Amino acid sequence: MLDLNALRSISYGLYIVGAHSGSRLNGQVVNTVIQVASDPPTIVVAINKKNLTHEYIQASRVFSASILCQSTPMTFIGRFGFKSGRDTDKMSDVKYKVGQTGSPVVLDYAVAYLEAEVTQDVDVGTHTMFVGKVVSAEVLTGESCLTYEYYQQQKHGATPVAAPSYIAPETKLKEEPKKEAVKMDKYECQVCGWIYDPSVGDPDGGIAPGVAFDSLPDSWRCPVCGADKSQFKKL
C-alpha cells in the first residue's frame, strides 16, 4: 500500500529562502528548512531544480532563510510562492537587507533569519538538498511561527507544483462537507489551487465570512496568485 497522504502528517514550517547571483537577488517560499547538526550548526534546504533560486544558490554557494510569522498575509506568500523571479522583481516594495553572505534577507513578517554557506549538494530527483553551515542568525520578534499546517487549514493555502511536499490532485484527501445553515459553494483558483470558502472569506482582502463568491466585487483577486474571478471554478 502506498498512501501518499501519510506525508501530510510530517510537520513543516514556512520560510523565504533568499539567494543571489552577483547583484541579482531573488527569494522563494519553501517548507523544507531543517537543522541537521549542532556542531557546527548546519541546516538543509530543498529547492526545485527548475527554480531561479536553485540557479542562484548553485552559483553563489550561499543562501538565507527567513522564518515567517503566523500573521503573514496570503498576498505576501503568493508573491514569493507563486511567481517566478524570472518574470518579476520579488524584492520590490519588500523590506529586506543584504546579509553577511550577500544573500537577501527578507525582514517583513520574519520572526528570525539564518544565513548559511553551502558545504555540499545532494541530488534528490526533482530537488537538490543544499547543506549549509550557519554563519549568521538573528531573532527579530517573539511572534508565533507560521506552520505549514496552519497555512493549509487556517489560511486555506495551496501547495505550488514545484514544492517538495506537492501531491498530485488525484491523491489528495477529500474534504469533509461542513454543516452550514445556508450552503454556499466553494470555488477553486485554477491557477494556484487556492480555495475560496465563503464560511471563511478572505480576511487579508477585507472579505468577511459569509460572503458568497458571486457577491465578491469584480475587483477582487486571488490572495495567493492575483488571478481574477474568471479563473475560479465551482467545486
Secondary structure, 3 states (H helix, E strand, C coil): CCCHHHHHHCCCECEEEEEEECCEEEEEEECCEEEEEECCEEEEEEEECCCHHHHHHHHHCEEEEEEEECCCCHHHHHHHHCCCCCCCCCCCCCCEEECCCCCEEECCCEEEEEEEEEEEEEECCCEEEEEEEEEEEEECCCCCECEHHHHHHCCCCCCCCCCCCCCCHHHCCCCCCCCCCCCCCCEEECCCCCEECCCCCEHHHCECCCCCHHHCCCCCECCCCCCEHHHEEEC
